Amino acid sequence: MKAIHLLTALSVLCPALAWSNPVHNIWSTRGFYVSEPGSSATPASANISFSWTEGTGLAFSNGQATTPAGDRYEFQLVSVTSNTTSSGIQGLWNVSKNGAPLCTGCVGHAYGFGAVGTYFKIYVDGERYHLSGYVTSRYDY
């Protein structure tokens, strides 16, 4: 009889625990810096977004930045390689410039997700590729 009570309690508790991880959303329209080997700039425009469930492998990120010279960089999170934290995502990334791949499926991480006005960084392939920006919108639930 006790086993039935335990199973009943677990069946009620487990779904509640699955939904208890915080979800974070960060948006940026203010790029700070974009770089690749031999080139760096302060973006003239940027649109960068992150959405992730803390403590899981669930995350989305896409960042686009255009330099004053008109070069357009894109950083796409392809997959998460370890559980996310409250302020970081590790995974595999695709980086392109003007639509041409620079680094495909490369190891990288994004971190520093703070309050509105603070800045975050994305580094891919060590520090070969970089995109950073200021948090312009944040929503947590």
N, C-alpha and C positions, 0 to 999 in steps of 0.2 A: 504494500500500500504506500509506503514511503517513497518508493521509486516513482510511482505515478504522480505524487505531489511534486517531486523534484523535476520530473519532465514537464509538468504543467507550468511550474515556475520558470524554468528555462525557456519554454516556448513563448512566454509572455515577455521575459526580460531580454532575450537575445535580439529581437527586432528593435526594441527600444535602444539598445546599445549601438546597433548598426546606424541609427539615425542621429546619434549624439555628437558625432565629430563636427567641429566648426567648419563652415564653408566661408572662403574668402574670395573677394573679387576686387581686383586693382585695375584701374584704367589710367592711362597717361596720354596727354596730348602735348606734353612738353619734354622733348628729348634733351638729354644733357650731353651725350657723347656717343659716337659710333666709330669703330675702327676695325681695320684689317691690317695684315702685315704691309707696311710701307705707306699707309694712308689713314688719316683720322680727321674728324671734323665735328663741329657742333651742328646737329641737324637743324635745317631750316623748318622742317615739319616732322611730326611723328605721331603715330597712333599705335599704342602698345596696350595689350590686355592680358590679364592673368585671371584664371579662375581655378581654384583647387579646394579639395576637401582634405583638411588637416589629418595627418596620420594614416593616409591611404595612398594608393598609387593612382588616384584620380586627379588629373590636372589638364588644363588647356592653356596654351600661351601662343600668341602671335604678335610680333612687333615689326612695324614698318617705319623706316626713317629715311627721309630724303635730305641729302646734303645741299648746301648752297650751290654746288656745281651741278646739281641735278641727278646725282647718283642715288638710286633707291636700293636700300638694304632691307632684307626681310629675314627675321629670325622666327622659326617655327619649331615648337616643341613637338617631337614625333612620338616619344614615349617616355614614361616616368621609370627611372631605374631604382628608386628607393622611396620609402614612404615620405610624403611631404611633411614639412613642419609649419609652424605658424608664420615663418618668414622666409621659407626657401623651398625650391623645387630643383631636384637633380634629375637629369634625363639625357636623352639623345635628341639632338637638334639638327635641323637643316638651316643653313645660312646661304643666302643668295644675294647677288648684286646685279641690279638691272635684269633680273629674271634668270641669270646664269648661276648655277650652283658653285659655291665656294667651298662648302664643307657639308657633306651629306651623312646623316646618322652619326654625328660627332658628339662626344661626351661634353656636357656642359652643365651649368647650374645658374639659377637665378636666385637672388637673395636680397635682403635688406628691405623687405616690404614693411614699411612703417605707416605712420599717419599721413594724411594729405599734406603735401609740401615737402616731405622727405624724399630722398632718392633711392632707387634700386639699381641693381646691376645684373646683366646677363654676360657670362663669360662662356665661350665655346672653344673647344680644342685647346685646352690650357687657357692662355690669355690671348690667343691669336685673333679671335673675333670677339668684339665687345659692343654691347648696346646698353646704354643706361638712360634713365629719365626720372622725372619727378612725378610722384603720385599726385594726380589731379582729382581722382575720385576713388573712394573706397567704400565697400559694402561688406559687412560680415553678418552671418547669421548662424 
